[in-house]
Amino acid sequence: MKCVLRLACVAALLPCPALAAKPTAVDIHHQLIRYRVAEEGVGRALDYSTREFVANFLEDPDSPYSALRGAPPIANEIWWSDFVDSLPFNAADKPAVALDMLQWQSGFTKARPGIEVAVDAAAARRYRGREVAANAIKAGVDADIFWKASDMNGAMSTVAAGHAVALQLLRELSRMKATTDDDQAHGIKPDVLARYLAQRNPQNIDENDQRYLADLLRYAISKGDFTVDTDGHRQLPAAYRVARVAAAYRDAKGYINANGYCLGNEPHPREPSGSDATEYNRPLCFVAATDRAVQSWFRRQMREEASSVRLAHQATDTASARLSFWLNTVLVLTDLAPFVEIGEAAVVDEMVGAGALAEDGAAFAEDRANQLTCRIRK
């Protein structure tokens, strides 16, 4: 019950779309699902797979380095213009803005310094590297949090990335708390962030603080929403943020490969660039890879790290139990985060709860998501 109440408090502080909102405050993908389901019915609106959705936007959906399609087929659909008109924001070129936000939220963009991400000399120093900075900045994680989470988790970069994003979420929520009179804000605990940043021994991180941070991240990943920070900057969905931070840690460690994986902002010519680029969990030129590709690498990296940690019920020490907890109950949720079927089920369920759709629609969407889950878990 405490967990439910805590998450309800978090939800109360998360930014919600409103009439004449900023484009960065509107979840275009969720709006797209709602619009098509309402206009066409669940069966017709959801008659596509994740790969078909991805192929609308990427020239080569099998390449981690694919460029964006110049004219996405989805933007030529008859219903697209009416959908864009229905979105609750104003912009000089509303269709272009809507498409840009949909590409961003869906993980189709990269983290190239000077293109998708601004990286100046000061940022490169704070994050100790140009590529490190680009990935961490796109993930929206401040340098002090980035390095502290790394210090507290050592070689377990995927767990460190989870901690970093959870701590950053708490910082963002704490800033919102400072400017709101909402009674629900009492569920936000800035002292958890302060204690973590002051800690020098990972063994001494309070268990309740660990679970509080895990609740924040678990909720954010499960919800699938992107957020905006207190300055109005758009943030990626939580699963992509975690993956980008893990990539930044990998870049920070350096590589055995003498040539590196990047040449400037592009993958090194000696490196594979098609589907074989992701074989054997090899690192990527992360700044040149899409968020979806980085997240796919993260899932493989997470499993590799998990294999070195004993399961929680077999652990004989606190460190192993803590790592297993994060890997097996929080970060495991990233397995399904990139699949549109999961997001569809959540949105359709919300529509049913709001009385905008019959329950059989939710059952249809849930069945699609369940079939996907079964295929992945086998």
N, C-alpha and C positions, 0 to 999 in steps of 0.2 A: 504493500500500500504506500509506503514512504516513497518508493521509486516512482509510482504513478503520480503522486502528488508533486514530486520534484519535477518530473517531466512536464506536467501541466503548467507549472510555474514558468518553465523555460518557454513553452509554446506561447504563453501569454505575452512574452517579451519579444518574440520573433516578429520581424516586420511583415505586415500583410499588405497585399495590393489594395489600392483605393482608387477612386475615380481621379483622373488626371494625375496619376502617379508618375514617378520617373520611370523610364523604360527599364532601368536596372533593378527596379523593385517589383517587376512583374515576372512571374514564372511562366514563360512563353510555352514551354512544353506541356505543363499541366493545363494551361488555358487551351492549348491545341486539342488535348484529349477531351476535355469537357465540351468544347465546341463541336467536335466531330461526333461524339457520342450523342449529344443532344440533337444534332441535325440529321444524323444518318442512322442512328441506332447502334447498339453495341457491336453486333455481329459484323456489320459492314465497316464501321469505323475502325475496328481493330483487326481487320483482315490483312495483316502484314506481320513480318517477323522483325526481330532486332536487326538482322543483317540487311533486310530490305530498307529499313529506316536509315541505317548507316549509309547504304549505297546512294541514297538521295543526296548526300552531302559530301562524300569523299570520292575522289577520282579512282582510288584503288582501296576499297575497304579492307583488303588483306594486308596492306602495307602499314607498318607503324608510322611511316613518314609521309603518308599520303597528303597531297594538297587538297584544298577545298575545291569542290566543283564550282565553276564560274556561274552556272545557271542551274541550281538544284531543281529537279523535276517537281518537287513538292510545291515550289513557288509558282509553277505554271498550272496547277490544278484549278479547276473552275471555282472551287470554294475558298481558295486562299485569300483572294481579295476581300471577301466578306468577313473572313476570320480576322484578318488584320484590322479591318474597320471596327471589329468588336472589342479589340484590346483596350484596356483602360489607361492609355497614356497618349500624349500628343507629341508629335515629332515632325520635323520638316519633311523627312523622307521616311514615313512610318513603315512601309514594307521592308526597306533596307535595314532599319533599326531592328525590326522584329526578327528578321532572318539572322542578323548578327547575334542577337541575344539567344536565339534558338541554337545556333552553332556553338556558342560559348557554353551554354548550360548543358548541352548534350555531349561535351567532351571532344569536339572536333578540332579545336584550336591547339596551337603549340605554345612554346615558351621561349621563343627566340629573342635574345637581347636586342633591343632597338627596334623590334618589330611588334611582337605581342606584349613584351615586357620592357619597361624602362629600367635600365641598370646603369647607374652612374658609378664613378670611381669610389665614392663613399660607400655605396651599397656593396660593391665588390669587396671592399675591405671588411665591412661588417660581417659578411657571410663567407669571407676568405676564399673568394673565387667568383669569376664571372658567371659560370654555368650554375654553380651552387646558388648564387644570388637569384638568378632568373627563375629557377624552379621554386625556391622558397618564397620569393615575392609573389609569384603567380598563385601559390598556395595561400597567400595572405598571412604568413606566419612571421612575427617579429623576430629579430635576430636574437634577443635575450632569451626568448622562449625556445627558439630553434636550438641553441647551443646547450641550454640547461637540460632539455629533454634528451639530447644526445648523451650528455654527461651521466644522466641517471639510468641510462639503458645500455650503455656500452655497444657491443657488436650487434645487438638486436635492433636493427635500424627500423624494421616495420613497427615494432612496439613503440620505439622512440617517436616515430612519425605520428602514431595514434595519440600519444601523450601530448605532442606539440600542438596538434590541431584541437584537442580537447581543451588544453590550456588557453589557446587563442580564442576559442569559442567563449570560454569563461571570461576572458578579458573583454571581449566585445559586448557580452551580456552585462558585465559589471558597469561598463560605460553607459549602456542604456539605462541600467538601474539608477545611475546617478542623475539621470534627466527625466525620470518618470515618477508619477505619484501613484502608479498602480500598486494595489495591495499585494498582488501576486509576486512583486519583485523581491519579497522576503525569501523566496526560494533560491535566489542567486547568492552565491557565497564567495565574495572576492577574497576572503581570508584563505581559501584553499589555494588560490593562485599565489598569494604572498608566501605561504608556507612552503610550497613547492620550489619557488624561485630561491628561497633562502636555504634550502636543504643542500647538504654536502654528501650525505650518505644515502644511496637509494634504499638501503635496508630500513631506513628510518622514516620513509614516507608513510604517513598515516593510512591505514587500511580503509578507513571511512572516506578519506580524501580520494584514494584510488577509485573507489566504487562510485563516488560522486562524479569524477571526471569520466569514468566509463559510461555512466548513465547519460551524460551530456553527449558524448560521441555516438553512443549506440542510438540515441534518439535522432541525432542529426543524420546519420547514415540511413537509418530505417525510413525517415521522413522523405529523404531524397531531394529535399528542397535546396536551392542555392540561397544565399543570404546576401545582404548588403551590410557593410560595417557602418559605424557611426558617422563616417565621412561620406557615406553614400556610394562608396566604391563597391562594385559587384564582386562577389566571391563565388568560387566554383562550388558545386555540390560537395558535401563533406568527404565522400569516398575518393573523389579526384584530388581534393586537397591533401588527404593523407598520402596518396600515391606520389604526388609531386614532392612532398617533404621527404619521403623515403628515397626518391631519386636524387634529391639534393644531398642527402647524407651519403649516397653512393658516390656521387661526384666528388664530395669532400674527402673521401677516403683515397681517391686516386685509383689507378688501374694498372694491372700487370701489363696490359697491352701497350707496347711502346708507342704506337701511333695514336693512342687514344681512340675515342669513338666518334669524335666530331672533328670537322675541319671548318672552323668558323661557326656559322650557324646551321651547317648541314652535316649529315652523316659522312664520315670519312669514306672516300671512294673505295677503299679496300674492304669496307664493311658491307655485309648483305643488307639490302634495303627492302626486300619483299617479305613474304610471310616467314622465310627462313631466318630473318633477323631476330626472331624471338625464340629460336631453338636453344635448348639446353640452358635456359635461364640466363643467357648472355646479356650483359648490360646493353643499353641503347645509347645513342646520342640523344639524351633525354630532352634537351631543349628543342630538338628538331622533330620530336615525336608528338603525336596528339595526346591529349589527356587520356583518351580511351586506351591508347597503346601503353602509356605509362602505368595505367591502372591494371592492365593485363599483366605487365611485368611484375607489378607489386604483388599480385595474387600468387604468382609463382615464387617470388622471393619470400613471401610470408610462409608458404608451405615448406620451403627449404629451411627457414629459421625454426619453424615449429618442429621439424623433424629432429632438431638438436635439443629440444626441451622436453622433458618428461611430462606426461599428462598430469593434470593437477592432482588427481587422486593417487598418483604414484610418487608425487614430489615429497622429498624429505626436508626440503629447506624452503624458506619464505620466498627467495628469489625465483625459484622454479615455479612455485605456485602462482606468484604474481604474473610472471610472463605467460604461463599457460592460461590464466584467467583472461588476459587481454587478447591473446591469439584465438582462443576457443569460444569466447562469448561476445567479443566486441568486433575485432577485426575480421572475423569470419563473415560478417555481414557484407563485407566488400565484395565477396564472391558474386553476388547477384546484382549489385548496385548498377552496373552499366546496362542491364537488360531492360528494354522498354516495357516488356510484359509485366515486370514487377511494378513499375510506376503506374501503368494503366490500372492494375488491380486496385492500387491504393486510391487513385483518383475516382474510379467508378464506385468504390466503397463509400467515399465521401459523398458522392452524388446521391447514392441510395440513402445514406443517413440524413441528408438534407431534404429528402422527399422529392428529388428531381428525377429519380429513376427507379424502376421496379427492381425487386430483389433478384430476379432471374438474370438481370444484367450483371450484377455483382458476381453471381455464381459463374457466369460465362467467363468473365475476366479472371476470376480466381482460378478457374480450371486451367486457363492458359498459363498463368504463373506457376501453378503446381506442376504442370507437365514439364516446364522448363526446369524447375527445381529438381525434379526426379532425374532428368537427363544429366544434370550437372553433378548430382551427388553420387551417381552410379560409378 
